[in-house]
């Protein structure tokens, strides 16, 4: 096996393994704050045209 082929195989394997690790470690963050309270938006001034 030539060096370039071996190098391509090692780099490809490292990219695949790195992607799998990122997918496994990626845990969604818990929402912060009270998601059950809904506050109305503040009233906006009417634009003068």
VOZADO-642175 format. One line per 3 residues: number of its first residue (from 1); their letters; for each residue y, x, z of N, C-alpha, C, O. Coordinates in nm, 3 decimals, always signed. Each point is the difference from the previous one (the first is absolute). Layout:
# residues N
NUM) A) Y/X/Z/Y/X/Z/Y/X/Z/Y/X/Z; ... $
END
This chain:
# residues 49
1) XXX) -0.117/+0.086/+0.000/+0.117/-0.086/+0.000/+0.124/+0.091/+0.000/+0.008/+0.093/+0.080; +0.084/-0.119/-0.167/+0.119/+0.084/-0.009/+0.096/-0.029/+0.115/-0.008/-0.103/+0.066; +0.099/+0.198/-0.043/+0.093/-0.015/+0.111/+0.093/-0.120/-0.019/+0.030/-0.071/+0.096 $
4) XXX) +0.016/+0.049/-0.218/+0.093/-0.110/-0.023/-0.067/-0.135/+0.025/+0.062/-0.091/+0.055; -0.187/+0.078/-0.096/-0.074/-0.125/+0.024/-0.022/-0.021/+0.150/+0.014/-0.111/+0.051; -0.048/+0.219/+0.018/-0.022/-0.009/+0.144/+0.131/-0.035/+0.071/+0.000/-0.080/+0.094 $
7) XXX) +0.110/+0.140/-0.138/+0.129/-0.029/+0.061/+0.040/-0.145/-0.023/+0.050/-0.065/+0.091; -0.072/+0.014/-0.212/+0.031/-0.140/-0.030/-0.084/-0.094/+0.086/+0.049/-0.102/+0.048; -0.176/+0.137/-0.028/-0.088/-0.084/+0.082/+0.046/-0.002/+0.145/+0.001/-0.105/+0.064 $
10) XXX) +0.039/+0.221/-0.011/+0.045/+0.008/+0.139/+0.130/-0.077/+0.019/+0.016/-0.072/+0.098; +0.079/+0.088/-0.192/+0.128/-0.071/+0.010/-0.022/-0.151/-0.011/+0.060/-0.076/+0.076; -0.143/+0.033/-0.169/-0.029/-0.142/-0.015/-0.064/-0.059/+0.124/+0.035/-0.109/+0.043 $
13) XXX) -0.129/+0.182/+0.013/-0.067/-0.047/+0.122/+0.099/-0.008/+0.116/-0.005/-0.094/+0.079; +0.095/+0.193/-0.069/+0.099/-0.001/+0.108/+0.094/-0.120/-0.015/+0.036/-0.063/+0.100; +0.003/+0.030/-0.222/+0.088/-0.115/-0.022/-0.070/-0.130/+0.037/+0.059/-0.086/+0.065 $
16) XXX) -0.184/+0.072/-0.104/-0.076/-0.121/+0.031/-0.020/-0.015/+0.151/+0.019/-0.108/+0.055; -0.058/+0.217/+0.012/-0.022/-0.006/+0.144/+0.131/-0.028/+0.073/+0.002/-0.077/+0.096; +0.108/+0.138/-0.142/+0.130/-0.025/+0.061/+0.041/-0.146/-0.014/+0.054/-0.059/+0.094 $
19) XXX) -0.079/+0.000/-0.210/+0.031/-0.141/-0.020/-0.081/-0.091/+0.091/+0.053/-0.097/+0.054; -0.179/+0.129/-0.038/-0.086/-0.080/+0.088/+0.048/+0.010/+0.145/+0.001/-0.100/+0.072; +0.038/+0.221/-0.030/+0.049/+0.018/+0.137/+0.127/-0.080/+0.022/+0.016/-0.063/+0.105 $
22) XXX) +0.074/+0.063/-0.202/+0.125/-0.076/+0.013/-0.030/-0.149/+0.011/+0.061/-0.069/+0.081; -0.152/+0.019/-0.162/-0.034/-0.142/+0.004/-0.063/-0.038/+0.134/+0.030/-0.106/+0.055; -0.116/+0.191/-0.002/-0.066/-0.031/+0.128/+0.099/+0.008/+0.115/-0.004/-0.085/+0.089 $
25) XXX) +0.093/+0.183/-0.089/+0.094/+0.019/+0.111/+0.116/-0.099/-0.005/+0.070/-0.016/+0.100; -0.047/-0.050/-0.212/+0.114/-0.089/-0.016/-0.027/-0.133/+0.070/-0.065/-0.089/-0.054; +0.117/+0.078/+0.177/-0.016/-0.122/+0.077/+0.133/-0.074/-0.001/+0.104/+0.060/+0.027 $
28) XXX) -0.104/-0.188/-0.057/+0.127/-0.073/-0.001/+0.060/-0.007/+0.141/-0.071/-0.020/+0.098; +0.202/+0.037/-0.091/+0.069/-0.003/+0.129/+0.010/-0.143/+0.049/+0.017/-0.094/-0.078; -0.027/+0.078/+0.209/+0.015/-0.132/+0.060/+0.145/-0.044/-0.014/+0.091/+0.082/+0.015 $
31) XXX) -0.068/-0.209/-0.042/+0.139/-0.046/-0.012/+0.072/+0.012/+0.133/-0.056/-0.026/+0.107; +0.182/+0.065/-0.115/+0.078/+0.012/+0.123/+0.094/-0.119/+0.012/+0.042/-0.057/-0.101; -0.010/+0.021/+0.220/+0.090/-0.112/+0.023/-0.074/-0.132/+0.004/-0.122/-0.006/-0.019 $
34) XXX) +0.196/-0.096/+0.044/-0.057/-0.134/+0.011/+0.005/-0.066/-0.138/+0.107/-0.041/-0.045; -0.221/+0.029/-0.020/+0.000/-0.058/-0.134/+0.002/-0.152/+0.006/+0.009/-0.066/-0.104; -0.019/+0.009/+0.225/-0.001/-0.146/+0.011/+0.140/-0.059/+0.014/+0.017/-0.122/-0.009 $
37) XXX) +0.084/+0.206/+0.030/+0.135/-0.053/+0.014/+0.073/+0.016/-0.133/+0.004/+0.108/-0.058; +0.052/-0.218/+0.012/+0.073/+0.001/-0.127/+0.144/-0.036/+0.031/+0.029/-0.105/+0.057; +0.062/+0.194/-0.098/+0.141/-0.025/+0.024/+0.068/-0.028/-0.133/-0.031/+0.064/-0.100 $
40) XXX) +0.123/-0.161/+0.099/+0.069/-0.030/-0.126/+0.093/+0.115/-0.040/+0.047/+0.077/+0.085; -0.023/-0.067/-0.214/+0.091/+0.101/-0.049/+0.142/-0.035/+0.039/+0.033/-0.119/+0.010; +0.053/+0.218/+0.012/+0.138/-0.032/+0.032/+0.069/-0.063/-0.122/-0.032/+0.031/-0.114 $
43) XXX) +0.127/-0.121/+0.144/+0.070/-0.066/-0.110/+0.085/+0.101/-0.075/+0.062/+0.088/+0.060; -0.059/-0.102/-0.192/+0.079/+0.090/-0.082/+0.127/-0.070/-0.045/+0.004/-0.122/-0.019; +0.101/+0.201/+0.003/+0.125/-0.054/-0.050/-0.014/-0.034/-0.146/-0.071/+0.068/-0.074 $
46) XXX) +0.138/-0.175/+0.032/-0.006/-0.036/-0.143/+0.089/+0.097/-0.076/+0.111/+0.029/+0.043; -0.158/+0.022/-0.154/+0.081/+0.096/-0.076/+0.122/-0.066/-0.062/-0.009/-0.111/-0.052; +0.123/+0.179/+0.056/+0.124/-0.049/-0.061/+0.005/+0.049/-0.143/-0.001/+0.120/-0.026 $
49) X) +0.004/-0.214/-0.067/+0.005/+0.040/-0.141/+0.125/-0.045/-0.065/+0.020/+0.025/-0.119 $
END
